[in-house]
Amino acid sequence: MRLDKYLKVSRLIKRRTVANEACDAGRVLLNDKVARASADVKIGDVIEIQFGTRNVKVEVLSIQDSEKKEAAAEMYKYL
């Protein structure tokens, strides 16, 4: 699954266009490397997002094409 779509489906970022912009600005790291929005996300990957002064680091646990709001948090775990 594409990185921007994963960020949206897992609700780490609310909109896919915002996820695209964050990737283009270099604020999203996939396995400690700056990632493009089209990067492929696999189970076990580590995603780090820089929100201003705050960093969020998560590990991918599952990949779904769509997920309900309540179950979206089960797609990743915070590190």
Beta strands, then each sheet from edge to edge (+ up, - down):
strand 1: 28-30
strand 2: 33-34
strand 3: 46-51
strand 4: 54-60
strand 5: 76-78
sheet 1: 2+ 1- 3+ 4- 5+
end
